[in-house]
Amino acid sequence: MDDEELIEQLSDSDPGTRQLALMQLEDTVSLEHVPLLLRALEDSDAVVRRLSIGLLEELGDPSAVAGIVLCLLDPELDVRDAAAAALRDFRGPDAATPMLEAIQHPDPEVRRGVIVGLREIKDPRAVNPLIHALEDESAVVRREAVITLAYQRLPDSIEPLRLRLADPDASVRRVAVGALNHWNSPALLDDFVRALGDPDWRVRAESAIVLGRSALAGAIPGLRAALGDSFWQVQKESIAALGRLSAAAAVPELLGFLSSEVAELRRSAAYALGDIKAPQARSALAALGSDPDIEVRKAASRALEAIDKAHQQGTVLT
């Protein structure tokens, strides 16, 4: 299809014809088509707008970013989603500039979309605006700013992110815990332990996961206390974390979970005891060979194998 024919079809009164023209362009689209595609972003048909975004995303021309940013305000959800997804695929400072200009847009959907778009670009100019966005009135914007700053992994972000552990929105606090995990700093241990007492169980569970990855023995007392959490999901992650930390002191509590009514807790406790290589768990693990849940039986079998192997190698706990 030559450009004249494309122009004619994109001007056709039938939206189906305009859609077909864009679909036929997929194999031959080039930078020369960018102006036409940018005009198509204002088409009255949502499918045409969405297809145009996809083609501009494929080309990756930074000159298209400003137009795609405006599509974050489109009345159709599919178009807005396509625009937000497309922004993530643009690279380089020329693409970052229009996103940075829109980071203080009055509409929170635009702010959220460009913050997500900046995630992979990692432009140093974005750090201060992103830190400022941590105070945004929209919790969704604050959450995305936390995640994008985590991608930057710059030391200057640590203190602003620590403040988000006290954010009024639970989803922001949860992603802040996960974001700070990127630094794996012993200085953050107390912050993560405090998060085990967060009012929202999802934050507590995330903190348990992070502490399990920390390799810090100082996390063990807090995780043992979290075994008494009222949500089994938090108990499960705390059990797994204690296993990863080889917390031999927690073996008595973990043995108790082998008889839990919740299969997930029995399974997690079995794996944790295998990670710890606890010989005193042998009989209780063997009893799980008749557990009604197949995953629990598998976990018990693997834990027994790990304990026996450690015994043969002389590394089993006494």
C-alpha positions, 0 to 999 in steps of 0.5 A, a space after each residue: 500500500 503506498 502512502 497516497 492510498 493509505 491517506 485515502 483509506 484513513 480518511 474514509 468515512 467507514 471506520 472498518 476501512 480505516 481499521 483495515 488500512 492500519 492492520 495492513 500497514 503492520 508489515 510495512 510501517 516505517 518512520 515516514 508513517 509517524 505523522 499519519 499515525 499521530 493524526 489517527 490518534 484523534 480518530 473518532 473510532 477507538 479501534 483506530 486509535 488503539 491500532 495507531 498506538 500499537 504501530 507507533 509503539 512498534 516504531 519507537 519514535 520518540 516524537 510519538 510519545 507526546 501524542 501517546 501521553 494524551 491518549 492516557 485521557 482517552 474516553 475508552 479504557 482499551 485505548 488508555 491501557 494501550 497508551 500506558 503499555 506503549 509508553 513502557 517500550 520507548 527508550 532514551 532521553 528524547 522519549 523521557 522528556 515529554 513524559 517528564 513534562 507530563 509528570 505534573 499533569 492535573 489528571 492522575 491517570 496521566 501522571 500514573 501512565 508517564 511514571 510507569 513509562 519512565 520505569 525502563 528508561 531510567 533517566 537520571 532527570 526523573 529521580 527528583 520528580 519521582 521523589 516529589 510524586 511520592 507525595 502525590 494526592 493519588 495513592 495510585 500515583 504514589 504506588 507507581 512512583 515507588 515502583 519506578 524509583 525501585 527500578 532506578 536503585 539510587 541511594 538517594 531514593 532510600 529515605 523517601 521510600 522509607 517514609 512510604 512505609 507509613 503511607 496512609 494507603 496500604 497498597 503503597 506501604 506494601 510496594 514500599 516494602 518490596 521496593 526497599 528490598 532491592 537495596 538489601 541493606 542491614 540498616 533497613 532491618 528494623 523497618 521491615 520488622 516494624 512492618 510485620 505489625 502493619 494494620 494490613 495483612 498484605 503488608 505484613 506478608 510482604 515484610 515476611 517475604 523480604 525478611 526471609 530474603 535478607 539473610 539477616 539473623 536479626 529478623 528471626 525474633 520478629 518472624 517467630 512473633 509473626 507466627 501468631 498472626 491472625 492471617 494464615 497468609 502471614 503465618 505462611 510467609 513467616 514460616 517460609 522465611 524462618 526456613 530460608 534463614 535456617 532458624 533452628 530456634 523456631 523448630 518447636 513452633 514449626 513442628 506445631 504447624 505440621 498439624 494445622 488445619 490449613 494445608 498451606 501451613 502444613 506444607 510450608 512448615 514441612 519445607 521449612 523444617 527441611 531447609 533447617 535440616 531439623 532431625 527432631 522433625 523426622 517422625 512428625 514429617 513421616 506422619 505426613 506421608 498419609 496427609 490428605 493433601 498431595 502437596 503436603 505429602 510431597 513437601 514432607 517427603 522432600 524435607 525428609 530427603 534433605 534431613 537424611 542427606 544432611 545427616 549423611 554429609 555430617 551437616 545435620 543440626 543437633 
